[in-house]
Each structure stands twice: as structure tokens, then as C-alpha cells.
Amino acid sequence: MKPFKLYDIDILSLKEKTHRYEYKIDDTFFQLFEGGLVEHGNCSVVSDLEKSSGVLTLHFTITGSLELICDRTLEPFIEPIHLQERVFYKFGEEAKELTDDVIVIPHGTATINVAHHIYDFISLSVPMKKLHPRFRNSEENALENDDEILLIYSSPVEGVDEEAHKDELIDERWQILKEKFKNLK
């Protein structure tokens, strides 16, 4: 049996109403996607499919936790997730993806598979910077303190020789190098 077959939904036999599908996601699910961003986790997925005459609307609610690796210390940590997403399937002449959440499927399509949607939603919920929770407060404080940096701009004062003023502002180490290069010319 194909492992992705567990995530197939038979849409031909469905009546026009809302149908509920529930999935338990664990490490075996994440292993189906080789080289993926997420390898370990436990999530529950509730998918409500609304079928109408020309459109299928899938509402996903994903809750659980993922095991991620801290970018700073390489320690594993648990990241809780709670997502609500939706995908629209429209019937058309040929299969194509119009946008990230609107997909056209040919008339007469018997099944759709939601495994890739579930994996994509979970993967997109992973923060770009994966920090262990014990570092998050210090990171947030550092960002708050960055707002306190002062920029000082000064314009030349009238009546002051700018060249003399520039010489006063030059670090003395650069001044020594400047003098040596003057002698080389």
C-alpha cells in the first residue's frame, strides 16, 4: 500500500455538504518527505471539506508540536504549532495551480491527496530563525534595545575651516598613515 494513499479523499462519491477528515501526524509522516525541513513531530489535523457544484474548499486546522534544532546551540527543542489554512479546488479543463491556495483539477477527478498540503503548511510554520525558547527573551530584549540607538548628524558650522575640522576628527592611527603616504608622493 502506498503511504500517501492514507491522505487520499474520494471526491466523486461525496454529496454537496461538509465532510470531516482527521489525521494523526507523526515521525512516519515526516519521513515520507525526504530531506524536508521537519523530521520529528506530533500533530493532529482536522480537515473540513465543503463540496459545492464547482468548488471544493478544504479548511485545515493543525495543532501539535514539532521537534526542531536550535540554530544557536544545535540542541533539540519542542515548538508548539496551531494553524488554520484553506485550499480551494476548482474544476476545469486541465490541472494547474492558479495560486498557492487555488488549484484547478480536471472534471471527473476521482481523488485528491492532502498530504503535501499538510506538510507544506507545517513546514511554513517553522520560524526562519529557530531559537530554543530559553534564548527568545534575550533575543527580543536585544531587538528592543536596538531601537534605542541614537544617530547623530552634524553639519559644518559657518565660519569654521572644514579642512582643519576634518583633521581634528580623524583617528590618530589614520593620521599617521596619511602622513606616511604624503611623504611617498
N, C-alpha and C positions, 0 to 999 in steps of 0.2 A: 504494500500500500504506500502510495506517495505521501510524504509527510505534509505537504501543502494541502492535500485533499481535505484535511480536517477543517480548513478555513474556507471551503467552498460553500456558497449559498446557491441553492437551486431556485432561480428566479422565475422560471417558466410556470411552475405549478403554484406560485403564490397568488393569493387573492389580493385585491386592492384594499389594503389596510396596513396597519403597523405590525411588524413581526420582530420579536426579540431573539437575539443570539448572544450567548455568553461563552467566553473563552477564558481559560487559565493559562497565563503566560509564565514560563519558567526558563531555566537554562537550555532545555532541549529546543525550545522555540528559537532562542538566540543563536544556537549552533547551526540552524538552518541557513543563516546568513553569514557565510564565511568572510572573515576579515572585517566584520562590522564594528561599529563604534561601541556597541553594548554587547557584553558577553554573558553577564550574570544579572539576574533579577527575578522578582516575583510580582506579577501584576494580574489584576482581573480586568477583563474587557467586557463591557456591555455594549452591544451594537443593536440599535433600533433601526430597522429598515422600513421606510414608508414607501409603499408601492402605489403609484398612480398611473394614469393611462400612458404618459410618455416619459415619466421621470421616476428614478429610484433615488431616494435620499437616505443615506446612511449616517446616523448620528452615533459617534463613538464616545464612550466615557471610559477612560483608562485611569485606574488608581493602583498604587502599589509602590514598590521601591526597587531601585537599581543599585547594583554594586559597581562603583566607579573607582578609578585610581587617581589619587591626588597628584596634580601636576607639580606640586612643590616638593612633597616628601615621598612620593610613589607608594604611599600606604593606601590600602583599600578603605572605602567608607560607603555608607548607605545614603543614597539620595532619594527622598520621597518624591513621588510624582502624582499629579492629579490633572488630567487633561480632558477637554471636551472639544472634539473636532467633528467635521462633517464632510462628506463627499457626495457629489451628485453624479448619477449615471443617466445619460440621455440616450435614447435610441436614435440611430441614424443609419446612413448607408454603409459607412466603413468605420473601423475602430480608430480612434485618435484621442489624444489628450488635449483639450482646449486650454485649460489652465491647471494649476495644481489640484484644484478641488472639483473640476468639471471634466468628466470623461464621457466620450461618445462610444457606445457599443452597438454593433450591428443588430438589426431586427432579428429576432429568433435566437439570440444568445441564450444558452440554457443555464449557465452558471457564472458567477463572479467569485473571485478569490480575494479575501480581505487581508491576507497575511502581510502583504507588502505595505498596505496602508497602516496596519498596526505597527509594524516595525519602523516605518518612516516617522510616524507620529512620536513614538517613543524616542527614536534617535534625535529628532529635532528638539526634544525637551531637554536634552543633555546640555548643560551650560558650556559655553566655549572655554571658559577658564574653570577647570574642575578643582575646587579647593575643598579640603577637608573642613567640616563645619567649625572646628576649633580655630581656623585661620580667618574665617569670614568676618568676624567682628573687627579684627585688626586691619583687614583689607578695607572694610567700609570706613573705619576711622581714618585710615590713610587717605582715602578719597575725599573725605570731608575736610581734612587738613589741607589738601591741595587747593581747595577753594580760597584759602587764606593767604595765598602767595600774592605779594604786592609787586606791581610793576611800576618802576619809577622812570619817568621820561623827563629829560631836561633839555631845554632849548638854549642856544647860545645867548648869553647876556650881552646886550648892546654895549659897545664901548670896550669890550674885552677882546684882546688879541686871541683869535681862535687857535693859532698855531702854538702859542705859549700855553694856552689852556689844554690842548691835546697832549703836550709833553708832560703836563702835570698828571694827567690821568693814565698814562702808560705805565704798566707794571715795570718795575726796575729791571727785571730779568730781560724783558723785551728791549728795554732801552740799551742795555749792554750789547745785545746782538745788533741793534740798529746802528750803534756807533761802530762796531767792527765792520759792518758792511759799507758804511760810509768811507772807511779807510781803504777798502778794497777797490773802490771806483777810481 
